[in-house]
Amino acid sequence: MSGPRAKFWSAALSLLVLGAAGGLVLVQAMREPLSHDEHQFIASGWLLGAQGLLPYRDFPFHHLPNLALVYAVLGRISPAVLLNARLLSAAFGLGTAVLIFAYARRELRDLGFWPGWCVAVAAAASLVLSPLFQYTNGRAWNHALPTLLTLAALWVQLAARRSDRPMSWLASGSLLGIAAGARASTLTAILPFALFALGVDRPPGERPARRSLGYFLAGTLAGLAPAVVLAGFAPRHFVYGNLIYPLQNAQYRQLLLHEDAMNLPAKLAYFVDQVLLDPPHLLLAAAGLWLIWKTLLRPGGAGGRCSPEIWLSLGTAAALWVGALIPTPSWYQYFYAPLPFGILALVSLLCRTAPGPRPMLAAAVIFTVALVALRAEIIGQLGLLARPADWLPIRVHRLGVAVAEEVSAGPVLALAPIVPLEGGLKIYPEFATGSLTWRVSPSMAAGPRRVYGVVSPEDLPAYLEAEPPAAVLVGFEIDNEGFSLDDPGGLEIPLEAYAREHGYQRTSLECPVCAGKMLKVWERIPEGEPAG
């Protein structure tokens, strides 16, 4: 198929496939349960955008800041802060799928219309139907944005390799720097990109001038500029959020006798058990191993003559996989970042196998059908898109509005700051990270707590003395770990103790996002008003 007819079918079918991908991405973002990891990103963005408070200097923050800067702008669009953030996360995930689809279409354009198009569909489906993708892109945290930007940086880096234009190297570095400024583990991808800029995969006589590396690194530093600036305002607080707190969190997990992914052997075992052995991932890994053997390892294969696309995508996937192993513990969602680059590497390897169009077409169709069969339950949930009232962000917004109707003016003390923000209520900056800083605070001495702006249960009465809360909202941490092994669900006990000791009146509130549990709203009784 060629000419105008081919272009028409290509555009129509591509829009159909990407529309289906968009539906799958959106439905997952609208159904995933609220994670306590989402609070710090949304609350930090709100504090920055609405009150002008800076991460690190004015409140604790445990990541690099670029996503909080995005959310600071996003918060001005509508009062539904979680819906805004999850829609944006879905857009980032869809953008990643679009880039993979477009990459495969470009790489396989000489194969013929239907084989190339079906392989592109298989590549996009490998991402969108992956359990890793579905779990990670459904939430408002710092995984979808840096992955999309790193993938865009790879595209630009490959273009820079072909043209050797300084601005292309600079743009590639800037995109990667912005990505790393949203999630620190992305910093590991700088190494394969820098080696690629130096042309280490080329013979010495064909390598580009070293200025390409200089432009790339300059762009990377430019992308990291927000983190550098904010670190300059409060260097000790920056070090606490990005270096000291992760160590405290690992110690907290050890205190709870947490064993999964706590050291390198356990992390590797966790990756194999929780990620690799999931059937869709196992199918993708099997295809990858077969292609690597056929293209790189088999006698007579391509070997060292592999394309730049193969080396950069494989190198980036490996670097990001190492980055996923660095934090302790290594959680499931950390292993999402390498996935798109592994898929790109498989597409590039497929180009090197040079099969005929018919075998390629048959393999792509069989692979896609197998993926769809394995993930049929996700496809069956698309009906949720027709019921916006059932979307989780909408339900969280309704909960926030209901809390606001119960509460008089003033800040709300809660370990789930998204909820009061959804109702247009104020929160305490020191509690922007929700339960994360709070749960490690008892292990800190009083001096460091004062330095880093950390509030512990011991400090709570004195901290709230200057501006008592209008209400204390509890009930979100009932099923989570407490301060110690024998204290499950105990993180909110000090909040309730404060409310009781200061004469707050308790009411119960139905929670549409808490699996049938009721929330407790402790309201401050205005002076002169009798207790109800």
N, C-alpha and C positions, 0 to 999 in steps of 0.2 A: 504494500500500500504506500502510495507517495502522492505528492502534490497537495492541493487544497483539501481533498477528501481526508488525507491522513492528518492534516493539521486540525480539521474539524473534530475527527474522532479522538485525536489525542487530547484536545482541550476539553471536550465533553466528558470523556471517560476519566480524565485526571480530576476534573471538578467533582465528579461523582465519588471517586475514591477518597479524595481529600475531604469532601463533605461528610462522608461516613466516618472518616478518622476524627473529624472535628466533633461529631456527635458522640463518639466513644470517649474522647478526651473530656468533653464537657460533662457528660453524665457521671463520670468518675469524680470530677471535681465537685459535683453537686451532691454526691452521696457519701463520700468518705467521712467517717466520724471526726469530730474535732480533736486535734492532738494538742497536748500542752506545749509542744514545741512551736506551735504557730503563734502563741501569745507574744513572745518577745519581739518578733519581727513587725507585727501589726501595731502593737502598743508603742514600740520605739519609733516607728514611722509617724504615729499620731502625735507623740510628744514632740518630735522634731517639727512636724508641719504645723500643728495647732498652737504649740506653746513656745517653739523656738529653742527647746532644750536639746543639748548635744549629747549623743551617745558617748559613753565613757566618762566625760567630764561631769555631766549632770545626773546620770543614772547608769547602773550597770548594764553592760551589753556584752554578749559572749561570742560574737562573730565579727568579721570585717563588715563595714557599714553600708556597702553600696545598695543592698536590697532595702534597707531602712530608708535610704534617700529616695528610692523609687516609691515606697509606700507613703512617704511624706507628701509627695505630689499627688499620689492616688487618693489620699484621704480627703482631698478637696473636691472630688467628683461627686460623691454621694455619701450619706451617713451610714450606709451598709458596708462597714469596713471589711468584714470577712468576705462578703460577696465580691467586692471590688478585687480583693487580693486573689481569691480563687479563680475568678474569671481571667485575671492576668496570668496566673500560673498555667491555666489551661491554654491560653494563647501562646505562652512560651513552649509548652509541650507540643502544640500543633505546629508551631514554627520549626521545631526540631524535626518533626515528621516530614514537613514540606521540604526541608533541605535534604533529607535522606532520599526522598522520592526524586527530587530534581537531580541529585548527584547520580543516582542509578540510571535515570533516563539519559543523562549526558554521557556517562561512561559506556552505555550499551547501545548508543544510537546507531552504530554500524551493524548491529545484529539483525535489524529488521523491526518493524513496528510492534507486532504482537509479542515476540519473545522479550524485547527490551521493556515494553510496557508491563508485562506480567512480572518480570523480575523486579521492576521498580515497585509494583504493588506488594510483592513478597517482602521487599526490604522495609517498606513503610509499615506493613502488617507486623513484621518482626518486632518493631519498636512499640507500636500502639497496643498490640495484644500481649505484650510482655507483662507479667505480674509486677516486675520491678517498676516499669513505667506507670502502670495503672495505680500502684500504691503511692508512688512518689509525686507524680504530677497532680494528684488530686488535692494537694494541701498547699497552704500558704507558707512555705519555708524556702530556704535558700539552696534548692537543688535544680529546679527547672531553668531559672535564669542563667546561672553560670554555665550549665551544659549547653544551652542554646548559643550563648556568646562564644564559647570555646569551639563549637562546631562552625559558627560563622568565621571565627579566626582561622580555622583550618582551610576553609574555602579561600579566604583572602591570601593565606600563606601559599597555597598552591598557585594562585594567580600571580603572586609576587615572584615565585620561582620561575614562572614562564616569562615574565616581563622584566624582572629585576629592577622595578621602579622603586625608588626610595619611599614614596608615599604608600605603596602597597605593603612594604615591610612595616612601616610605621602604623598603618591601620590594623594590620594583623596583631601587632604587639598591643595596641590600644584595646582591641576587643578582648584579648586574653587577660590584660591587666584589669579591665572592668569586671570580667568573670571572676578572677582571683580576689578582687576586692569585695565580692559578694560571698565567696566561700574560700577559706584559706587552703583547703586541700587541693584546689585547682592549681595552686602554685607549682605542683609537681609537673604539670604539663609544660612549664616553661622550658624544661630541659630538652625534650624531643623537638620542640619548636626552634630552640636556639641552635641545636645541632643541625636541623634541617636548613636553617638560615645560613649556616656555615658550609652546607653542601657536603657533609661527611659521607653521604651515600654515593657521591660522585668520585670519579678518578681525580687526583690532585690537579691536573691541568684543566679540568672543566668546572672547578669550584668558583662560586661568585666571589666578588671582593668582600673583604671583611666588613665593609661599611654596612652591608645588609644586616649583619648581626647588631651593629650599633643602632641602626634605625629601629629594628625590632625591639631591642631592650629599651630604647627611649620611649617607644609607644607603650610598652608594658608599664614603665614607671608613670607615664601619664594616666593610664587607667587606674593605677593604684593611688593616684594623688589624693582622692577624698580620705582614704585610710591614713595616709601620711599626715594630712592636715589635721584630722581629728586626733590622731596620736600626738601631734605636736601640742595641742591644747591641754592634753592630760596624759602624759606618757606613762605614768605609773598605773593609771586606771586602764589604759589600753593594754598594758602588759598583764594586768590582772584578768581582764576579760578574755584575752586570747591565749594566755599561757598558764597563768596560775589557776584560773577556774577549771580548765580541763583536767588538771592534776587533782584538784579537789573533788571533781565529779568522779574520777576513777577511784579515789579513796572512798567516796561514798558508796560506790558499787561494791567495793571490797568489804565494806562494813556490813552490807546486806548479803554477803556471801554470794554475790553474783558471779557466775562462772563462765557464761557464754561470752566469747569474743573478748576476753580480758587479757590474753597474751597472744603472741604470734601463732603458735600451734592451735589455740582455741579459735582464733580469728579465721584461720584457714579452714578448720573443721566447720565453723559456722557458715562460711561462704559456700562450702560444698553442700552442706545439709540444707540450708535455708534458701540458697539462690540457685546453685548449679543443678541440683537434682529436681527442681521444679520442672515438670514435663516440657513446657514451652521453651525454657532456657536450655534444657538438655537437648532438645531438637536443634536449637540454634547452635549449640556447642558442637554437636555431632557434625553438622554441616560445615562448621568452621574447621574442625580437625581434619575432615576429609579434604577440604580445599587447601589447607596448609600442607598436608602431605603431598597432594597432587601437584601443587605449584612450587613449594619451597624445598621440601625435604626429599622427595622421590628422586632417584637417579635420573638425570636428564630433564629435571624440572627447571623452572626459571632461576631458582637460587638467588645469587647476588644480583641478577639482572632485573630484579623486581622494580616496579614503577615507583616514583616518588609518592604516589597516593597510598600505596601499600605500606611503605615504611612510616610515613607520617601518621596514618590512621592507627596502625598497630602500635607504634611508639606512644601515641597519645593515650590509647586504651590502656596500655600497660602502666603508664605513668599515673593515670587517674585511678587505676586499680590499686596501685601502691598507696596513693593518697587515701583511699578508702580504708586501708589497713592501719593508718597512723593513729587515728583517734582511739581512745580506750573508754568504753567498749566500742567496737565497730558495729553500728546498727545496719539493719537491712537496707534502708534507703541510701546509705553511703555508696553502695555498689551500683547504683543507677548510672552515675556519670560515665563509666567506661562503656556502657552498652551501645550508645549510638556510634561510637568510634569503632567498636568491634563489628557492627553491621556494615559500616563504610569499608572496613578492611575486607570483609567477606565479599562485598560487591566488587572491589578492586581485584581480589584474588580470582573471582569468577571470570573476570575479563581475561585473565591470563591462562585459563584452562582451555579457551578456544573451542568449546563444544559447538556442535551444529545448532542452528536455530530451533529445530524440533525438539531435541533433547533438553535444551535450555527452557523452552516453553513448557514442556511436560513437567520438568523438575520444579519450576516456579509455581505452576498450578497445584501440583501435589503438595508442595510445602505450604502454600497459603491455605489450602483446604484443611490440612492437618492442624495448622494454627487456629483456624476458625473453630474447628471441632473441639479443640482443647479449651478454648475460651468462650464457648457458646453461652455460658451463663452471663457473661458481661454484655454480650450483644443483646441478650434478652431483656436487659435493664434499660434499653433506650427509651422505653415508654415513660420513664421519669421526666424526660425533657418536656413532655406535654403537661406536667403537673408542677409548675413552679412553686406552689405553696408547700410542696413536700421537699424542696431542695434544702439541704442542711444549712447553708448560709442564711436562707430566708427564715428558717426556724430559729436559728441563733439570734437573728435580728429581732424576731418577735419576742424572744425571751428577754433581750436587752430592753426593749420598749416596755415590757411588763414590769421589769425591775424598776425602770424609771418612774412608772406610775405609782410605785409603792414608796418611793424614796423622795425625801425633801432635798433641797439644794445642798450641794457639798460633795466631797469626794467619796468614793466607794472603796472600801478595803476588800480585796478579793485576790485569790491566786489564779483567777481566770479573767484577766483584764479586758479581754475582747468583749465580754458580756456587758459590763457597764458602758464601754465605749459605743456599743451598738445602740444603747439607749440615750446617747448624748451626754453621759455623765462623766465627771472627772475621775481620774485614777491617781494613785500615788506613784511618782516616778520610780522610787526604789523598788516597787513591785511590778515593774514593766516586764520582767522576765518570768512572771508567774511563779511557779513553784521551784524553778531551777536554782536561783541564787538562795532562796529561802531554805531549801532542804540541806544545803551545805553550810549555812551560816553558823549553826551551833559548834562546828569544828574550828571556827576562826576565833582568834583572840580579840578582845575588845578594841585594841589599837588598830590592827588591820581593818576591822569592820568600819571604824570611823574614817580611815583613810580612803577606803574604796567605796564608801556609801552603801554598805551592806547592813541590812536590818535583820536582827535575829529575834527569836521569841523573847529573849532577855531584854532586848532594847525596845520592844514594841510599845509598852505604855509611855515611855519617855518620848519616843519618836512621834506618837500620835497626839501628844499633849498640845502642841502648837496648833494643830488643825485636826480635831477629832473627826472621824468619818461620819457621814450622814447615815451610812448603813454598812454592815458587814455581811458579805455574801459568801456562803459556804455550801459545800455539797459536791464539788467537782473532783475532789481528791479521795473520795471514799474508797475506791478500788485500787489506788496507787500505793506505792511504798511510802512509809513514814520516815521519821528521822533516824530510825534504827530498825534492826531486824524484828524486834518484838513490838513494833509500833505501826502496823499496817493501817493506812488511812489516817494517820495521825498528824499530817501536816497542817490541817485546819483547826486542830484542837486549840492552839494558842489564840487564834482569831476569835473563836467562840468564847474562850475564857475571858478575853478582853471585853467582849460585848456583855457578858453576864455581869462582870465586875463593875461595869460602868452604866448599868441600868438600861440597857437596850431591850427593846421589845421584839420578841421573835414571832415571825409569821412564816408560814410555809408557802411555797410557790411551785406549781407544777413545772417540770423541766422537759420541754419537748425534745431535748437532745441528750438525755441522761439515762436512757434505757429504763424508763419507768420510775426512776428515783425522784424524790422531792428535794428541792433546794430549801435552805433556810435563809431568810432575810432578817437580819437583826437591825432594827431601825432605831435611830436615836430619838428619844422623846423630847420634844421642845420644852424648854423651861416653862413651868407653870401649868403644863398639861398633865393630867393624871394618867398613870399607866393603864392600858386597856386590858 
